[in-house]
Amino acid sequence: MSEDQLEEIILQTINGAVATIPAYLEEINQNKETLKVEDPKEFVYGIVMGMALGMSGAILSAQKEMPTTEDQIKVRDIVYKHIPEIRERIFN
């Protein structure tokens, strides 16, 4: 898989995760007492980052054998490159 294809898959994954932000924020705000969350936006940021990194790795695994360390680093670097956009969508 080319780096451009990998980035496109990761962008699709990030966009899917970002689309869930309003629903997660509402759910967390409704269940603050149960969840014991101090900052719902930071909590959602963790969820979105986990989804982006986890799902991208899973998609990569489905394409071929287990991802190499180099593959995992590429995924991480591509996701990290989009952190400012992710944070803006959550915190603004």
NULUMDREN-241240 format. One line per field, with one value per atom (N, C-alpha, C): y, x, z; atom name; residue number from 1. Coordinates in pm, 1 decimal. Example, Ala and Ser with C-alpha at 12.3 -4.5 7.8 and 13.67 -1.06 7.14 Angstrom:
2
yy	c(-569.0|-450.0|-330.0|-225.0|-106.0|3.0);
xx	c(1319.0|1230.0|1320.0|1285.0|1367.0|1290.0);
zz	c(780.0|780.0|780.0|708.0|714.0|787.0);
a	c(N|CA|C|N|CA|C);
k	c(1|1|1|2|2|2);
END
This chain:
92
yy	c(-117.5|0.0|123.1|216.2|337.6|427.8|521.2|615.8|702.2|738.7|817.9|739.0|610.7|526.6|513.3|493.2|480.7|608.5|723.3|850.4|869.5|829.4|842.5|757.0|635.8|549.1|610.4|662.7|723.7|848.2|928.9|1047.3|1008.9|903.4|854.9|811.1|743.6|698.3|817.7|916.0|1036.8|1108.5|1124.0|1192.3|1118.4|986.3|908.2|928.0|930.2|950.2|1089.9|1189.8|1328.2|1346.9|1273.6|1284.6|1241.8|1162.5|1114.1|1211.3|1318.9|1411.1|1464.3|1520.5|1574.1|1469.3|1349.5|1243.6|1204.0|1191.9|1158.3|1267.9|1393.8|1503.8|1504.6|1482.6|1479.5|1363.3|1246.3|1129.3|1149.1|1202.5|1223.9|1327.5|1435.6|1537.6|1481.6|1392.9|1332.8|1232.4|1177.6|1072.6|1111.9|1241.3|1290.7|1224.0|1208.9|1149.9|1005.6|931.0|790.8|777.4|856.0|846.0|914.6|1010.5|1085.7|1155.6|1217.9|1287.5|1435.1|1485.8|1626.2|1716.6|1676.3|1757.7|1671.3|1680.2|1597.2|1611.2|1730.5|1749.8|1674.7|1673.3|1595.7|1446.0|1403.7|1263.9|1225.2|1310.3|1284.4|1287.4|1375.5|1379.2|1243.0|1186.6|1053.8|946.7|954.4|857.4|868.9|991.1|1012.8|968.2|1002.6|960.3|808.0|745.7|599.5|535.9|593.7|541.9|558.6|675.8|702.2|607.6|594.1|507.0|359.7|320.4|180.0|130.7|207.0|164.0|168.2|267.5|273.9|153.7|117.4|-1.9|-128.6|-137.0|-255.1|-265.7|-152.8|-152.1|-194.1|-143.1|-179.7|-329.6|-384.1|-527.4|-611.3|-561.7|-636.2|-636.3|-541.6|-530.3|-634.3|-671.3|-765.5|-830.2|-882.8|-941.8|-833.9|-874.1|-779.8|-661.5|-540.8|-422.4|-428.6|-385.5|-379.2|-257.4|-248.1|-130.0|-6.0|-16.9|95.8|136.2|37.5|66.7|140.3|93.0|154.1|298.2|320.9|456.5|547.4|494.7|573.7|614.0|517.1|545.0|653.3|636.2|733.8|871.9|877.8|1007.3|1075.9|998.6|1056.7|1105.9|1026.5|1068.4|1192.2|1190.1|1304.2|1431.9|1418.9|1534.9|1605.2|1530.3|1585.1|1622.9|1615.1|1651.9|1794.6|1893.7|2029.4|2038.4|1971.3|1972.3|1901.6|1788.8|1712.5|1797.2|1856.6|1939.7|2060.0|2119.8|2233.4|2191.6|2074.9|2027.2|1999.2|1960.4|1928.3|2052.2|2134.7|2242.3|2376.6|2388.7|2516.2|2504.6);
xx	c(85.1|0.0|89.2|55.6|136.7|107.8|197.4|179.6|54.7|27.4|-92.6|-219.7|-221.5|-337.3|-355.3|-244.6|-249.8|-304.5|-255.6|-303.4|-452.2|-497.7|-640.0|-725.8|-683.1|-755.5|-758.1|-645.3|-636.5|-725.2|-726.6|-812.7|-960.0|-998.4|-1136.2|-1168.7|-1074.1|-1093.0|-1104.8|-1017.5|-1022.6|-1155.8|-1197.8|-1324.4|-1442.3|-1439.2|-1544.6|-1544.3|-1424.4|-1413.1|-1457.9|-1419.0|-1454.9|-1607.1|-1670.3|-1816.2|-1889.7|-1825.4|-1889.8|-1876.1|-1799.2|-1771.1|-1897.2|-1993.5|-2112.4|-2187.0|-2200.1|-2271.3|-2196.3|-2064.8|-1986.0|-1994.0|-1983.5|-1990.9|-2126.1|-2232.3|-2365.3|-2377.7|-2332.2|-2340.3|-2258.6|-2139.8|-2054.4|-2116.2|-2167.6|-2231.5|-2353.7|-2426.4|-2544.0|-2505.8|-2386.4|-2344.2|-2220.3|-2202.7|-2083.9|-2065.9|-2173.5|-2164.2|-2115.8|-2165.4|-2125.7|-1983.4|-1951.1|-1819.4|-1707.9|-1743.7|-1644.7|-1542.9|-1592.0|-1507.0|-1501.0|-1379.0|-1362.3|-1372.9|-1314.9|-1317.7|-1366.7|-1495.4|-1550.3|-1476.2|-1427.1|-1358.0|-1224.7|-1152.2|-1026.7|-1056.3|-1165.4|-1205.8|-1237.6|-1313.8|-1348.9|-1224.0|-1131.3|-1005.5|-935.8|-932.9|-873.1|-946.1|-1078.7|-1157.1|-1125.1|-1126.8|-1103.4|-962.1|-863.6|-726.4|-715.1|-777.9|-776.5|-841.5|-954.5|-1022.2|-933.6|-873.7|-790.4|-670.9|-602.1|-483.4|-522.3|-622.9|-662.7|-723.8|-818.6|-884.9|-790.7|-703.2|-607.1|-514.1|-469.9|-385.6|-459.4|-587.0|-666.8|-689.5|-716.8|-736.5|-607.8|-496.1|-367.6|-342.9|-378.1|-360.6|-444.1|-562.7|-651.1|-599.8|-514.6|-462.3|-354.0|-280.6|-170.3|-140.3|-22.0|16.6|24.9|57.3|65.2|153.6|109.4|190.0|327.6|426.7|561.6|571.3|680.3|704.6|706.1|764.9|768.4|627.1|540.2|401.0|330.2|352.2|288.4|336.5|463.5|518.8|457.8|440.3|377.6|235.8|159.8|23.0|24.4|110.1|119.5|154.9|254.4|296.8|184.6|109.9|0.7|-110.4|-145.3|-248.3|-201.8|-78.3|-25.5|-23.1|-1.3|-0.3|-136.3|-241.8|-377.8|-429.1|-343.7|-384.8|-439.2|-374.2|-430.5|-574.9|-605.4|-741.3|-838.4|-795.0|-879.4|-909.2|-805.6|-825.0|-915.9|-898.9|-983.7|-1130.0|-1156.5|-1294.9|-1357.3|-1276.1|-1328.0|-1337.8|-1234.6|-1223.9|-1278.4|-1315.9|-1369.2|-1514.1);
zz	c(0.0|0.0|0.0|-86.3|-94.0|25.4|48.0|158.9|136.9|11.0|-18.9|12.2|-22.8|7.2|158.0|228.0|373.1|434.5|387.7|442.6|413.7|297.2|263.7|358.0|384.9|478.0|617.5|660.6|793.5|800.4|694.9|692.3|700.2|630.8|639.4|781.9|845.1|983.2|1077.1|1061.3|1145.2|1125.0|1000.6|973.1|1035.2|1031.3|1096.0|1246.3|1305.7|1450.3|1488.7|1409.6|1438.9|1429.0|1340.1|1325.0|1451.6|1536.3|1659.6|1776.4|1759.2|1870.0|1936.9|1863.3|1931.7|2014.0|1959.6|2032.2|2158.9|2150.6|2269.4|2374.3|2332.8|2429.4|2500.3|2426.0|2486.6|2584.9|2542.7|2630.1|2757.8|2744.3|2861.6|2954.0|2898.7|2982.2|3055.0|2991.5|3054.3|3163.2|3154.5|3248.1|3327.6|3351.8|3422.8|3558.8|3632.3|3766.7|3761.0|3666.7|3653.0|3601.8|3500.7|3437.0|3516.2|3601.0|3680.2|3589.6|3483.7|3388.2|3426.4|3443.0|3478.5|3356.4|3244.3|3123.3|3007.4|2973.9|2866.5|2733.9|2702.9|2575.4|2571.2|2682.2|2687.3|2676.7|2740.3|2734.6|2589.6|2520.8|2381.5|2293.4|2323.0|2247.9|2258.1|2376.7|2394.8|2316.3|2315.1|2238.5|2089.8|2038.2|1894.9|1855.6|1937.7|1907.3|1911.3|2009.1|2017.3|1896.1|1854.4|1735.6|1612.3|1597.2|1479.0|1473.6|1585.6|1587.4|1579.4|1655.5|1660.1|1530.4|1478.7|1355.5|1236.5|1231.5|1121.1|1124.8|1243.5|1257.4|1219.1|1257.7|1223.8|1073.1|1009.9|864.5|794.5|841.9|784.6|801.4|916.3|941.7|845.8|812.4|723.1|579.5|544.3|408.6|379.4|481.9|463.9|598.0|614.5|742.8|850.4|969.8|1080.9|1043.3|1081.3|1047.9|1114.7|1041.2|1097.0|1187.2|1259.4|1342.1|1253.5|1136.2|1042.5|1000.4|973.2|937.9|1051.7|1173.3|1290.0|1309.9|1284.8|1296.7|1189.6|1067.3|961.2|1000.6|1053.3|1097.5|1204.1|1303.7|1412.6|1359.1|1270.7|1216.7|1139.1|1061.3|983.7|1077.4|1177.8|1273.5|1348.8|1396.2|1472.4|1389.7|1258.4|1169.8|1171.5|1202.1|1199.9|1339.1|1440.1|1576.2|1584.4|1523.4|1534.8|1484.4|1373.6|1319.5|1413.9|1469.2|1561.5|1684.6|1741.3|1861.0|1831.0|1714.2|1679.3|1672.2|1615.0|1602.8|1739.6|1835.5|1969.5|2055.9|2056.2|2154.6|2107.0|1980.5|1929.7|1891.2);
a	c(N|CA|C|N|CA|C|N|CA|C|N|CA|C|N|CA|C|N|CA|C|N|CA|C|N|CA|C|N|CA|C|N|CA|C|N|CA|C|N|CA|C|N|CA|C|N|CA|C|N|CA|C|N|CA|C|N|CA|C|N|CA|C|N|CA|C|N|CA|C|N|CA|C|N|CA|C|N|CA|C|N|CA|C|N|CA|C|N|CA|C|N|CA|C|N|CA|C|N|CA|C|N|CA|C|N|CA|C|N|CA|C|N|CA|C|N|CA|C|N|CA|C|N|CA|C|N|CA|C|N|CA|C|N|CA|C|N|CA|C|N|CA|C|N|CA|C|N|CA|C|N|CA|C|N|CA|C|N|CA|C|N|CA|C|N|CA|C|N|CA|C|N|CA|C|N|CA|C|N|CA|C|N|CA|C|N|CA|C|N|CA|C|N|CA|C|N|CA|C|N|CA|C|N|CA|C|N|CA|C|N|CA|C|N|CA|C|N|CA|C|N|CA|C|N|CA|C|N|CA|C|N|CA|C|N|CA|C|N|CA|C|N|CA|C|N|CA|C|N|CA|C|N|CA|C|N|CA|C|N|CA|C|N|CA|C|N|CA|C|N|CA|C|N|CA|C|N|CA|C|N|CA|C|N|CA|C|N|CA|C|N|CA|C|N|CA|C|N|CA|C|N|CA|C|N|CA|C|N|CA|C|N|CA|C|N|CA|C|N|CA|C);
k	c(1|1|1|2|2|2|3|3|3|4|4|4|5|5|5|6|6|6|7|7|7|8|8|8|9|9|9|10|10|10|11|11|11|12|12|12|13|13|13|14|14|14|15|15|15|16|16|16|17|17|17|18|18|18|19|19|19|20|20|20|21|21|21|22|22|22|23|23|23|24|24|24|25|25|25|26|26|26|27|27|27|28|28|28|29|29|29|30|30|30|31|31|31|32|32|32|33|33|33|34|34|34|35|35|35|36|36|36|37|37|37|38|38|38|39|39|39|40|40|40|41|41|41|42|42|42|43|43|43|44|44|44|45|45|45|46|46|46|47|47|47|48|48|48|49|49|49|50|50|50|51|51|51|52|52|52|53|53|53|54|54|54|55|55|55|56|56|56|57|57|57|58|58|58|59|59|59|60|60|60|61|61|61|62|62|62|63|63|63|64|64|64|65|65|65|66|66|66|67|67|67|68|68|68|69|69|69|70|70|70|71|71|71|72|72|72|73|73|73|74|74|74|75|75|75|76|76|76|77|77|77|78|78|78|79|79|79|80|80|80|81|81|81|82|82|82|83|83|83|84|84|84|85|85|85|86|86|86|87|87|87|88|88|88|89|89|89|90|90|90|91|91|91|92|92|92);
END
